[in-house]
Amino acid sequence: MAKVVFTPNIQRHVACPATEADGESVGEVLAAVFRGNARVRGYVLDDQGGLRKHMTIFVDGRLVRDRTRLSDPVDATSTIYVFQALSGG
């Protein structure tokens, strides 16, 4: 199972402890996580199921390329990090 880790700045807004889930793509793994935690789905994804503008996902240290369908592949040993991208200055 892939491991999914949400950064502490996201956890301040919605309960989302690190967890593990099955799937062959980022989208499949996140869908499994969201089935158990629907509230975090709305925080991470937009109403069309794509990654929100100020969210970033890394899989095994690599930035996810497909922000719309989340089709980037994962395997059972992958770690998916979900970040809230900070901006401003």
One Martini backbone bead per residue (centre of mass of N, CA, C, O) as a GRO file, in nm:
protein
   89
    1MET     BB    1   0.098   0.035   0.020
    2ALA     BB    2   0.050   0.356   0.007
    3LYS     BB    3   0.171   0.651   0.137
    4VAL     BB    4   0.004   0.924   0.316
    5VAL     BB    5   0.106   1.272   0.352
    6PHE     BB    6   0.025   1.541   0.560
    7THR     BB    7   0.084   1.842   0.634
    8PRO     BB    8   0.060   2.045   0.908
    9ASN     BB    9  -0.089   2.286   0.763
   10ILE     BB   10  -0.337   2.105   0.698
   11GLN     BB   11  -0.398   1.987   0.990
   12ARG     BB   12  -0.506   2.264   1.102
   13HIS     BB   13  -0.788   2.235   0.920
   14VAL     BB   14  -0.766   1.908   0.891
   15ALA     BB   15  -0.811   1.586   0.953
   16CYS     BB   16  -0.491   1.407   0.839
   17PRO     BB   17  -0.350   1.144   0.874
   18ALA     BB   18  -0.147   0.921   0.817
   19THR     BB   19  -0.165   0.678   0.544
   20GLU     BB   20  -0.299   0.388   0.375
   21ALA     BB   21  -0.326   0.286   0.016
   22ASP     BB   22  -0.470   0.174  -0.265
   23GLY     BB   23  -0.309   0.199  -0.594
   24GLU     BB   24  -0.189   0.313  -0.930
   25SER     BB   25  -0.261   0.611  -0.851
   26VAL     BB   26  -0.305   0.900  -0.708
   27GLY     BB   27  -0.616   0.905  -0.739
   28GLU     BB   28  -0.673   0.624  -0.617
   29VAL     BB   29  -0.548   0.669  -0.342
   30LEU     BB   30  -0.708   0.923  -0.262
   31ALA     BB   31  -0.989   0.799  -0.287
   32ALA     BB   32  -0.945   0.602  -0.053
   33VAL     BB   33  -0.893   0.817   0.161
   34PHE     BB   34  -1.165   0.982   0.116
   35ARG     BB   35  -1.362   0.760   0.206
   36GLY     BB   36  -1.247   0.805   0.515
   37ASN     BB   37  -1.212   1.143   0.436
   38ALA     BB   38  -1.410   1.378   0.303
   39ARG     BB   39  -1.306   1.656   0.405
   40VAL     BB   40  -1.021   1.656   0.262
   41ARG     BB   41  -1.109   1.664  -0.030
   42GLY     BB   42  -1.209   1.970  -0.033
   43TYR     BB   43  -0.914   2.074   0.031
   44VAL     BB   44  -0.754   1.940  -0.221
   45LEU     BB   45  -1.003   1.945  -0.411
   46ASP     BB   46  -1.199   2.028  -0.649
   47ASP     BB   47  -1.516   2.009  -0.806
   48GLN     BB   48  -1.352   1.831  -1.052
   49GLY     BB   49  -1.094   1.664  -0.908
   50GLY     BB   50  -0.872   1.861  -0.886
   51LEU     BB   51  -0.609   2.029  -0.801
   52ARG     BB   52  -0.556   2.273  -0.620
   53LYS     BB   53  -0.376   2.555  -0.667
   54HIS     BB   54  -0.243   2.538  -0.347
   55MET     BB   55  -0.151   2.247  -0.429
   56THR     BB   56   0.085   1.974  -0.358
   57ILE     BB   57   0.244   1.683  -0.515
   58PHE     BB   58   0.445   1.406  -0.404
   59VAL     BB   59   0.632   1.127  -0.551
   60ASP     BB   60   0.909   1.022  -0.444
   61GLY     BB   61   1.013   1.340  -0.490
   62ARG     BB   62   0.798   1.394  -0.722
   63LEU     BB   63   0.626   1.590  -0.915
   64VAL     BB   64   0.319   1.622  -1.013
   65ARG     BB   65   0.182   1.648  -1.339
   66ASP     BB   66  -0.125   1.556  -1.294
   67ARG     BB   67  -0.370   1.783  -1.175
   68THR     BB   68  -0.647   1.664  -1.290
   69ARG     BB   69  -0.632   1.323  -1.277
   70LEU     BB   70  -0.401   1.186  -1.116
   71SER     BB   71  -0.212   0.962  -1.306
   72ASP     BB   72   0.020   0.912  -1.152
   73PRO     BB   73   0.226   0.671  -1.061
   74VAL     BB   74   0.212   0.395  -0.827
   75ASP     BB   75   0.323   0.203  -0.552
   76ALA     BB   76   0.347   0.014  -0.265
   77THR     BB   77   0.620   0.207  -0.185
   78SER     BB   78   0.495   0.472  -0.190
   79THR     BB   79   0.513   0.832  -0.132
   80ILE     BB   80   0.265   1.074  -0.046
   81TYR     BB   81   0.279   1.427  -0.068
   82VAL     BB   82   0.080   1.682   0.089
   83PHE     BB   83   0.063   2.024  -0.002
   84GLN     BB   84   0.064   2.361   0.091
   85ALA     BB   85   0.104   2.620  -0.100
   86LEU     BB   86   0.299   2.900  -0.057
   87SER     BB   87   0.236   3.255  -0.070
   88GLY     BB   88   0.406   3.552  -0.110
   89GLY     BB   89   0.578   3.865   0.052
   0.00000   0.00000   0.00000
